[in-house]
Amino acid sequence: MSEPQPATPIESAAEPAPLPAIPFWGYADLALFAAAAAPSLLVGALLAQALMLAFPEWSGRKALLVLPAQFFAYGVWFVFLLVLLRAKYRAPFWRSLGWGRPAEPFWFWRQARTGILVACGIVLGGLLLRTPDIDMPMKQLLSDRVSLIAVGLAAVSLGPVCEELAFRGFLLPLLVRSWGAAPGILLAAMPFAILHGPQYAWSWRHIVLILAAGAAFGWIRHRTGSTAASAVAHAFYNFTFLLLYALQERNLPARW
């Protein structure tokens, strides 16, 4: 597997200060980051409940509770990580996690195409595994037009950015340094797949497919050195599945 290429930072046009070799953090930092997940989820849930109290007309739509709780939690979690990187290493958040343009032309459209191809490969994998059509919590989030639109927007924007920063930005470089490229990419994809388990009623076939998708995003991150690249691929992967879902008329919300 090829060595990752340097990415051009997105956050500033000025010449950035050099960073130590990434990853400059260790497993103690990873343990702190993991320990901060539960408090972040709690704060996210409380903030989402407060939002429901402010907008009681949203209470009948589960997606409008779940999505804010999730993104509030990610926000708190990343603030913790930002403080950790700044206080301990005097390092910037975005550049440390590889958020930059890959050193290749037309990178955005290349990764968009890759995301669509990964989605097509996962569809074929699902056919081979004969994944069952079960009543999953994910389908319950798409029960009306507003929820479908909200989930769709989150799935192609904040969702991929948050997941790529956490799993491919912070976790993956540490595992690749310790275990090598292929094992590190696969190991980083495991918690990513487990995170999505509840959405698919813990169907092992779906989890295997998500593991494969996570490994594909990890390979993109490792090859390009950019979490922005893997986030673009992830967004177009999600978009492809949303489009396929919407094209099946029986999947459209009853409350349209």
N, C-alpha and C positions, 0 to 999 in steps of 0.2 A: 504494500500500500504506500502511495506517495506521501512525502512529507507535506504538512500543511503550509499553504502559502500565506505570506503576510497580508493583512487586510488594511486598507486605507481608512483611518478613523472617520466616522460620519459626524461626530459631535462638534467639531471645530475646524475652521479653515486655517487657524494658526498652527505653527509647527508644535506638536505636542512634546511634552517631556518624555524621555525614554522610560519604558517600563522594565522591571526585572523580567527574566524569562518566565513565561506563563506555562504552568501555574506556579505562582510564587506562594500560594497558600498551601496548607497541609490538611491532614485528616482531623486535627483538632478543630480547625476552622469549619470543616465540613460537619463535624459533630455539633458545633454551635449553631450552624445554619439549620441543620435538621431539627435540633431542639427548639428552635424558634418557630417551627412550622405550626405546632399545636396552639401556642398563644396567638399566632397570626390568624389561624382559622377561627378562633374564638372571637377575636376583635372583628374580623370580617363578618361573622354571623351577627354580632351585636349591631354593627353599623348597617347591615342589610335590614335587620328588624326595625331599626330606627327609620330607615328609608320607607319601609312599608307603612309605618305609622304616619309618616308625612304624606304618603300617597296611598290611602286606603283602597282606591279604585284598582290598584295593581294586585291586590291580595289574592285574587282568583287565578292569577297566572303564575305558576310555579317557577317558570324560567326567570321571571322578573325578581324573584327572591334568590334563586340559586346563583345567577350570573353576578349580581352585585356582591354577594357574599364571597364568591370566588375571587373576584378581582380586587375587592377591598383587602382580602387576605394576602393576595400576591403583593399588593402595594405595601402592606405592613412588613411582609417578609423581605421585600427588596430594600426597604428603608433600613432594616436591620443589617442586611448585607452591605449596603452602601456605607453605613457607619463603621462596620467591621473593617472593610477595605481601607477606608479613609483613616481611621484611628490607628490601626495596627500597621498598615503598610504605606500610608499616604498615597494610595493609588486611586485613580478615577474608576467609577463604577462601570461605565459603558465600555471603555477600552479594555479594561481588565477582563471583561466577559466576552471579548471578541466582536463587539458590535461595530462592524466596519465594512466598507466595500471590498469585495474580493478583487484581487489584482488580475482581472480578466475582463475582456470587452463584453458588453451586453449581458452582464452578469444577472441582472434582474430577470430578463426573459429566459435566459438559460435555466435558472432555478425554477421559474414558473413552469417551464416545460418538464423539468425533472419531477416536480411535485405532481403534475398530472400523470406522468408515466409511472411514478410510484403508486399512485391511486389505482391505475389500471392493473398494475401487478398485484396489488392487494385484492382487487376484485377477482382476478384469476385464482389467486391463492384461496380465497373464500369458496370459490366453486370447487376447487380440488379438495378442500377440507369439509365441504358440505356444511357450511355454517348454518345453524338452524335459524329460522325466522321466529324469534321469541318476543314476548312482550317485555321490552327493556325499559328501564327508567329514562333512557335517552328519548324514546318515542313519546313518553309522557310530557317531556318538555316542549314538544312540538305540536301541542293540541289545539292551538289557535294561531291566527295570522300574526298577531303582535309577538307571540313567543317564537314563532318560526323566524320572523325577521330579526328579532333580538339575538337568537342563537346563531343565526347565519352571520350577522355582522360581527359578533364576538369571535366566531370560529375562523374568520379570515383576517382578523386584526389583532386585538389584544391577546387572544388565546394563544396563537402561535408565538408571539413575541415573549410572553411570560414563560411559557413552557420551554422555549429554546434557551432563554437566558438561564433558567434554573438547571435544566438537565444537560444541555450541550454547552452552555457558557461556563458554569461553575463546576458541575460534577464531572463531565466527560474529560477535560484536560488532566484532572488529577488521576483518574483511573487509567487513562492512556499512558501517563508517565510511569505508573506503577506496573501495569500489566501488558503494555504494548497496545498497538492501534486496534487490531481486531477484537481481542478480549475486552479492552476498555470500552469500545463502542457498544459491544453487546451488553456489558455490565451496566452501562449508563442507560440503556434502553429498558432494562428490567423494571426499575422503579417507575419509569414513564408508563410502561404497560400496566403495572399494578394500580397506578393512580387512576387509570381509566376503567379498571375492573368494575366498579359499582355501576357505571353508566351502561354496561353491557351485561348486567345481572351475573357477573363472574363466569360468563361463558368462556371456557378455556380456548375454544377455537378463535373467538374474537380477540382474546388476550394475546394469543400467538401472533395473530395478524398485526396487532398494534405494536408488539415487540419488533416485528420485521420492519414496520414503518419507522419506528424509533431508531432502529439501527441504520436505516437509509438516511434519516436526517443527521444522525451522528457522523456517518461517512461524509456527508456534504460539509458539515462543520469542520471535520478533521482535514479534508482535502483542501478546502478554500481558506481555512483559518478564520472563518466569519460566521457568527451566529445570525447576522442579518441574512446571509445566503440561506441558511437552513430554515429561518423563519419564513422567508418568501416561499420556499419549496413546501413547507408545512401549510402555509395559508392556501396555496393553490391545490394541495392535496385535499384539504378540508372542503374547498370550494367545489372540487370535482364530485365529492361524495354528496354534498348538499344538492348539487345540480341533478345527480342521478336519483336522489331521494325525491326531489320535487317533480321530476319527470314521470314518476310512477303515480298516477292519479289517485290510487287508493291510499297513498300516504299523505295526501293533502289534508290539512286540518278540517274537521267537521264544522268548526266555527269560523268559516272563511268569510 
